[in-house]
Amino acid sequence: MTGRGTGDGAPDAPDALAAGHFTTVQVRDGLVQGRDLHLLRLRDASRTMYGGGPRKGEVRALVRQRLAAAGEAGRNCTLRILVRPVAGDPGPDAGAVFRPPFEYQPDTHAGTVPPAQRVDVEFGPPGEVPAGALR
């Protein structure tokens, strides 16, 4: 990762653009409450950070594939979906890499091509979620 100076004399922080972004969801009985909101958050973060990103349907299909491959363990778990830019040729074992053209490129990134982006899906044990609505 690269760093950027803050201008106030503080040490450089890791470059958030290189680090990527993620969402974490709880899967119960093979279902995700608020699934579309999580996928929209990923899409919007990729748009903001990189000028575009994988389509919601592409990420949804990848998550379904990974949950199915996990079998019974994928029915009740914590799922983290990470999106990171890929520099250069990621190679054949890089996992799910999505390349431009993407469906959206905001004006703030006009004239630039968004980077290819790698989407990783990680599993963990199910977490406890309060019964009330979360914001």
MOLIN-V221671 format. One record per pair of residues at least 12 apart in sequence whose ideal C-beta (glycine too) atoms are under 8 Angstrom apart, sorted by the first residue. I is the first residue (numbers start at 1). J is the second residue. D is the distance in whole Angstrom. If there is no record, write none. Layout:
I_J_D + I_J_D
This chain:
1_14_5 + 1_15_5 + 1_18_5 + 1_19_6 + 2_15_5 + 2_18_6 + 3_15_6 + 16_49_7 + 17_49_6 + 17_50_7 + 17_85_7 + 18_84_8 + 18_85_7 + 19_84_7 + 20_82_6 + 20_83_5 + 20_84_3 + 20_85_7 + 21_42_7 + 21_45_4 + 21_46_7 + 21_49_7 + 21_82_8 + 21_83_6 + 22_42_8 + 22_80_6 + 22_81_6 + 22_82_4 + 22_83_7 + 23_38_5 + 23_41_5 + 23_42_6 + 23_80_7 + 23_81_5 + 24_78_6 + 24_79_7 + 24_80_5 + 24_81_8 + 25_38_5 + 25_78_8 + 25_79_5 + 25_80_8 + 25_81_8 + 26_77_8 + 26_78_6 + 26_79_8 + 26_126_6 + 26_127_6 + 26_129_5 + 27_67_7 + 27_74_7 + 27_75_7 + 27_76_6 + 27_77_5 + 27_78_8 + 27_79_5 + 27_126_7 + 28_75_8 + 28_76_6 + 28_126_7 + 29_75_6 + 29_76_7 + 30_67_7 + 30_74_7 + 30_75_5 + 32_79_7 + 35_60_8 + 36_56_8 + 38_81_7 + 39_56_5 + 39_59_6 + 39_60_6 + 40_56_7 + 42_54_8 + 42_56_8 + 42_59_6 + 42_81_6 + 42_83_6 + 43_55_7 + 43_56_5 + 43_59_8 + 43_104_8 + 45_83_7 + 46_83_6 + 46_102_8 + 46_114_8 + 46_117_6 + 47_104_6 + 47_105_8 + 47_106_6 + 48_106_8 + 50_85_6 + 50_109_7 + 50_114_5 + 50_115_6 + 50_117_7 + 51_102_8 + 51_105_5 + 51_106_6 + 51_108_7 + 51_109_3 + 51_112_6 + 51_113_8 + 51_114_4 + 52_100_6 + 52_101_8 + 52_102_3 + 52_103_7 + 52_104_5 + 52_105_5 + 52_109_8 + 52_114_4 + 53_83_6 + 53_98_7 + 53_102_6 + 53_114_7 + 53_117_6 + 54_83_7 + 54_98_4 + 54_102_7 + 54_117_6 + 54_119_6 + 55_102_7 + 55_103_5 + 58_98_6 + 59_81_7 + 59_119_6 + 62_96_5 + 62_119_6 + 62_121_6 + 63_79_7 + 63_81_7 + 63_121_6 + 66_121_4 + 66_123_8 + 67_79_8 + 70_123_6 + 73_123_7 + 74_123_7 + 76_126_5 + 77_123_5 + 77_124_6 + 77_125_7 + 77_126_6 + 78_123_7 + 78_124_4 + 78_125_6 + 78_126_6 + 78_127_5 + 79_121_7 + 79_122_7 + 79_123_6 + 79_124_8 + 80_121_7 + 80_122_5 + 80_124_7 + 81_119_7 + 81_120_7 + 81_121_6 + 82_118_8 + 82_119_7 + 82_120_5 + 82_121_8 + 82_122_7 + 83_117_5 + 83_118_7 + 83_119_5 + 84_117_7 + 84_118_5 + 84_120_8 + 85_115_4 + 85_116_7 + 85_117_6 + 85_118_8 + 86_115_6 + 86_116_4 + 86_117_6 + 86_118_5 + 87_115_7 + 90_116_7 + 90_118_7 + 94_118_6 + 95_118_6 + 95_119_7 + 95_120_6 + 96_118_7 + 96_119_5 + 96_120_8 + 96_121_8 + 97_116_5 + 97_117_7 + 97_118_5 + 97_119_8 + 98_116_7 + 98_117_5 + 98_118_8 + 98_119_7 + 99_116_4 + 100_113_5 + 100_114_5 + 100_116_7 + 102_114_6
